[in-house]
């Protein structure tokens, strides 16, 4: 016991001066209060370790704290990040990244005992071996990262020298560079992970434009400007412009909206039923009374909302492609989006691939055709002798209004619908275990390639081994999917994506509802807050005036 205690005392004594950087003084300097960006996270943040950045609640703050090899711009183009350039050898599936030499980790007491060649104490430069260490964490069973699947295509990786990092894949995977932009693939320092141990989750050390300041869980999280950040704007000014980010954790969206309306939050994201009519007209425009306070930014969001059919069931209604097609024709998506979403969405009439990705709108999907739906129902009755077709839709309360609308419309054409409302966690569990014949679901892109959407219908991906919740199986689809993985040219790949999406429309294992839209309501003091199809929050170029 004495040796660990001695080490702790030495560490504390070494760290006494730099620890002032992290003291419990007022988290934000009043003189720079106008340079603090404030937003609310109504969901819980369980960790700030990028190895567990599995949902937007965690991805948003970790986006400010960490960097990877590559990054995406607002148009989903792959851009350099810590890797300033790279080469891809298609014949050997090898990616060679050349790293910048001016990237430093955040200043932190974890580096206090290191003898490092640095112009600033308590930090050091990022080298290629740091990526080896960070990638090792993703596959370490003791860590159990939720991002371990990112490495499924990787055969090996190495650091031949400090500025070169090499990745070799097991097989072709054209979407790999986009996958590397995920927060899972961030670089972290071994010193900090070992210094904090299990507490690295709440003491993150990265390279991002902001660094960790303080976190009172479920109350407030504060990030502070990183003075050593490597990126600069077009005029040569070092990013970021803001001094700090302050995140609150009000669980109620109505309270969040009231804080925004009072000017205490700088933006809110998304459209909640508790305030959508207060903020928006029925045509999706900002209500005039808020024009002096805020502006609205919208764009495509890589999220397809749908109903899924579990094809492993014995239910004759679900087994019948005819009835599944009838359901797809049986309700008006345009009306649904207009009146239930205030126009914030795109009716899903072009298959499963959402707007914003190559392959979208290449095919005609299902439109509202009630007479055709009735004909298909009559055909189903003749084929099965089932004169009273009925289905049960599993959903959570957030989407109850959509399901009730579909219920009313389908009952008009002769399909009885029961709605089973359950907590989100129960819905996820029952959907994964095949306990729901019909379920409401959504698919948000993990990375910006249509392959990510089409993987839901690849038969080896049956749950629990993958995201094929429908247990859809089609040999032609599988063979085209496998072929698409061997083609690096996006135009050639897009034609295969279109063929696969056409099969999904014809076989109808799902009912596409709408392609989501990202919508942000932003205080007029804020500029530079863009929007992107993944709805990720990027604050390094945001400015805020008094």
FENLINFEN-V46651 format. One record per run of one state. SS is the DSSP state (hx for helix, st for strand, lp for the rest). FROM is the first residue (numbers start at 1). TO is the last residue. If there is no record, write none. Layout:
SS|FROM|TO, SS|FROM|TO
This chain:
lp|1|1, hx|2|14, lp|15|17, hx|18|22, lp|23|29, hx|30|35, st|36|40, lp|41|49, hx|50|52, lp|53|55, hx|56|65, lp|66|69, st|70|72, lp|73|77, st|78|80, lp|81|82, st|83|89, lp|90|93, st|94|99, lp|100|103, st|104|104, lp|105|108, hx|109|111, lp|112|124, st|125|125, lp|126|127, hx|128|139, lp|140|147, hx|148|151, lp|152|153, st|154|161, lp|162|163, st|164|169, lp|170|175, hx|176|180, lp|181|182, hx|183|185, lp|186|189, hx|190|202, lp|203|209, st|210|216, lp|217|219, st|220|225, lp|226|231, st|232|232, lp|233|237, st|238|238, lp|239|243, st|244|248, lp|249|252, hx|253|261, lp|262|266, st|267|269, lp|270|275, hx|276|279, st|280|280, lp|281|285, st|286|286, lp|287|287, hx|288|290, lp|291|293, st|294|309, lp|310|315, hx|316|319, lp|320|320, hx|321|329, lp|330|332, hx|333|340, lp|341|345, st|346|347, lp|348|369, hx|370|384, lp|385|389, st|390|395, lp|396|396, hx|397|413, lp|414|415, st|416|421, lp|422|423, hx|424|432, lp|433|437, st|438|444, lp|445|450, hx|451|457, lp|458|458, hx|459|461, st|462|462, lp|463|467, st|468|468, lp|469|474, hx|475|484, lp|485|489, hx|490|507, lp|508|509, st|510|523, lp|524|525, st|526|527, lp|528|542, st|543|544, lp|545|546
